[in-house]
């Protein structure tokens, strides 16, 4: 009888020990969408057409001026790749940037740095006063648009489209109003 009780106790300890070592729901990382940043931007536009003439280009991460201008970052140490989509008519303040970070544990930090560092007045005569940054896994989307074209497109609409592309869940959404 004593051996039976000891065996049962050992099994219980093993089960509890193995359960404690498994990953918790908090430890799991959301996986961002697959593909090149430009392709992901196209998927976002399939969900919500901004209704503007846009050009999407891959961003050169070695160009510090472009990093600051498009991403609001002073260096690309956390960034693996990026693409930008902007209005071809510069009197429309519209910029959507999609970034893949090197390590998804840095997504939150990079998203906050982008939000704080981006210049919403980077255009000469217009300002993008509607700014959001959203993240899903290792992907960050920064969208800024002037509220005067809200009848055509808003940052909320593009964050919703990004959420759909991400499978219905975002890890983080940040906003900044000016």
C-alpha positions in Angstrom: 0.0 0.0 0.0 2.8 2.4 0.9 4.5 1.8 -2.5 1.2 2.6 -4.3 0.8 5.9 -2.4 4.4 6.8 -3.1 4.1 6.0 -6.8 0.9 8.1 -7.0 2.7 11.0 -5.3 5.6 10.8 -7.6 3.3 10.8 -10.7 1.5 13.9 -9.3 4.8 15.7 -8.7 5.9 14.8 -12.3 2.7 16.1 -13.8 2.8 19.3 -11.8 6.5 19.8 -12.7 6.0 19.3 -16.4 3.0 21.6 -16.4 5.0 24.4 -14.7 7.7 24.1 -17.4 5.3 24.5 -20.3 4.8 27.8 -22.1 2.0 29.9 -20.7 -0.4 31.8 -23.0 1.6 35.0 -22.2 4.8 33.4 -23.5 3.4 32.8 -27.0 4.1 35.3 -29.6 1.7 36.3 -32.3 3.1 35.6 -35.7 3.0 38.5 -38.1 1.8 38.2 -41.7 4.2 36.4 -44.1 5.7 38.1 -47.2 7.6 41.2 -48.1 6.5 44.4 -46.5 5.3 45.8 -49.9 3.2 42.6 -50.5 1.6 43.0 -47.0 0.8 46.7 -47.9 -1.0 45.4 -51.0 -3.0 43.0 -48.9 -4.0 45.9 -46.6 -5.1 47.8 -49.7 -7.2 44.8 -50.8 -9.2 45.2 -47.5 -9.4 49.0 -47.7 -8.6 51.0 -50.8 -7.4 54.4 -49.7 -8.8 56.0 -52.8 -5.6 57.9 -53.5 -2.8 57.6 -56.2 -0.1 55.9 -54.2 3.4 54.6 -54.8 4.9 51.8 -52.7 8.6 51.3 -52.4 11.1 49.3 -50.4 13.0 51.4 -47.9 16.8 51.5 -47.9 17.7 50.9 -44.3 21.2 52.2 -44.7 20.0 55.7 -45.5 19.6 57.5 -42.1 17.8 60.4 -43.6 15.1 58.2 -45.0 14.9 56.2 -41.8 14.0 59.4 -39.9 11.7 60.8 -42.6 9.6 57.7 -43.2 10.0 55.7 -39.9 10.9 58.3 -37.3 13.9 56.3 -36.3 17.5 57.4 -35.9 18.9 53.9 -36.8 17.8 50.6 -38.2 19.3 48.4 -35.5 15.9 46.7 -34.7 14.6 46.7 -38.3 15.0 43.8 -40.7 13.1 45.3 -43.7 10.6 48.1 -44.5 8.4 49.5 -47.2 6.6 52.8 -47.5 3.4 53.8 -49.5 2.8 57.5 -50.0 0.5 59.7 -52.0 2.0 60.7 -55.4 0.3 64.1 -55.0 2.3 65.8 -52.2 -0.6 68.1 -51.2 -2.2 65.0 -49.6 -0.6 64.1 -46.3 -0.7 60.3 -46.4 2.0 57.8 -45.4 1.7 54.1 -44.6 4.9 52.4 -43.5 5.3 48.7 -42.9 8.3 47.4 -40.9 9.5 43.9 -40.0 11.6 43.9 -36.9 14.6 41.5 -36.5 13.2 40.1 -33.3 9.6 40.2 -32.3 10.5 40.9 -28.7 11.6 44.4 -29.9 8.2 45.1 -31.7 6.8 47.1 -28.8 9.9 49.2 -28.4 10.3 49.9 -32.1 6.6 50.8 -32.4 6.8 53.4 -29.6 10.0 54.9 -31.1 8.3 55.2 -34.4 5.3 56.9 -32.9 7.4 59.3 -30.9 9.9 60.0 -33.7 7.8 60.5 -36.8 7.3 64.1 -38.1 3.6 64.5 -38.9 4.5 67.8 -40.6 7.1 66.4 -43.0 5.2 67.8 -46.0 5.7 71.4 -46.8 2.1 72.7 -46.7 0.1 69.9 -45.1 0.1 67.8 -41.9 -1.0 64.3 -41.1 -2.9 64.9 -37.9 -4.4 61.3 -37.8 -1.6 59.0 -36.7 -1.7 55.3 -35.5 0.9 52.6 -35.1 -0.2 49.0 -34.9 1.7 45.8 -34.4 1.2 42.1 -35.0 4.1 39.7 -34.2 7.2 41.0 -35.9 5.3 43.5 -38.2 4.6 47.2 -37.4 2.4 49.4 -39.4 2.6 53.2 -39.1 -0.3 55.1 -40.8 -0.7 58.9 -40.8 -3.1 60.8 -42.8 -4.6 64.3 -42.8 -8.1 64.5 -41.3 -9.2 66.7 -44.3 -9.4 63.5 -46.4 -11.3 61.5 -43.8 -14.2 61.0 -46.2 -11.7 59.0 -48.3 -9.5 57.2 -45.8 -8.7 57.3 -42.0 -6.0 55.7 -39.9 -8.7 53.6 -38.1 -9.9 52.1 -41.4 -6.3 51.1 -42.3 -5.7 49.7 -38.8 -8.9 47.6 -39.2 -7.6 46.4 -42.6 -4.2 45.5 -41.1 -6.0 43.6 -38.3 -7.8 41.5 -41.0 -4.5 40.8 -42.7 -3.1 39.7 -39.4 -5.9 37.2 -38.8 -8.1 39.3 -36.7 -5.7 40.1 -33.8 -3.3 42.9 -33.1 -0.7 42.9 -30.3 -0.6 46.7 -29.9 -2.2 49.9 -31.2 -0.8 53.3 -30.4 -2.2 56.7 -31.3 -1.0 60.3 -31.4 -3.0 63.4 -32.1 -1.7 66.8 -32.9 
